[in-house]
């Protein structure tokens, strides 16, 4: 035998061994159906994974068209032939869809079909790999169903909050009116203890009115109606909110510094811009340092958005409390020390996100807080 013949024989042995090893590897795979189809789509090889997944033995599968794994609907629209044609044309076809086992049960499959050609480009057949994704699909559908149920529940809660808050306004006005009249007209006829009771009623009604107003604000912030965005000068919105809070700011003796470049505008709904500023600024005034309280409000363009900071020098926020910060009815400080309903930041988050922005906080406990939000620039 010539050296050339010996090289050819060695090469043939190596190729035979590689083919044998590859066949062993393919046949040992149990989680994937791996098979070869001839150019007409007839099954020519069958591995253990294919039998496990599809239910046919090798003897039952070989020589049959791959169309036996498709539903009657797919066969009626000639989808099996279409997949082969696409793989023949493009070299590869991939999809997810329903497939049928021997016993008629369905499973959700990931399928990759690859055209196999020789060195001359002649089509030898197709390699097909199928994986059962039924468990993943079931988990995804369960998650979608849970999310849909959660969304419905949230919508129902928002409607309940809106209706309940609206219906509470009239009796609250009645209690507030009569308790006010009782205090003004008959205070002299009441002893000190009775006057204290009236004061408690008035204070409770005031707290309840704040809660009702915030409930309405929270529910309205979730309304699906389209946002009526307009071009708003952010410095004017800040000035309007500071004017509303002038009494509170004066009572605290707080210094407020506003730093906004001229011509800075946002594209958002006017009442929403003022709502988020009102909540963040009132919180900043409330939680600023007891001595020399100060607040800084900054706004500046940032790419296509406007970035707004509201910074205070107050008590700050513990990192462990941040995940709860924007949840409704979450009060990180005691009600005795700081009045509030726990809805302000939840409302702020809703109105910012409804207008296409984002909101967050940077804070160190004992060193103040920087609440920020972005809105589309204009």
Buried (B, 14 or more C-beta within 10 A) or exposed (E): EEEEEEEEEEEEEEEEEEEEEEEEEBBEBEEBBBBBBBBEBBBBBBBBBBBBBBBBEBEBBBEBBBBBBBBEEBBEEEBBBEBBEBBBEEEEBEEEBBBBBBEEEEBBBBBBBBBBEEEEEEEBBBBBBBBBBBEEBEEEEEEEEEEEEEEEEEEEBBEEBBEEBEEBBEEBEEBBEEBBEBBEEEEEEBEEEEBEEBEEBBEEBEEBBBBBBBBBBBBBBBEEEEBEBEEBBBBBBBEBBBEBBEEEBEEBEBEBEBEBEEEBBBBBBBEBBBBBBBBBBBBBBBBBBEEEBBBBBBBEBEEEBBBBBBBBBBBBBEEEEBEEBBEBEBEBBEEEEEEBBBBBBBBBBBBBEBBBBEBBBEBEEEEBBBBBBBBBBB
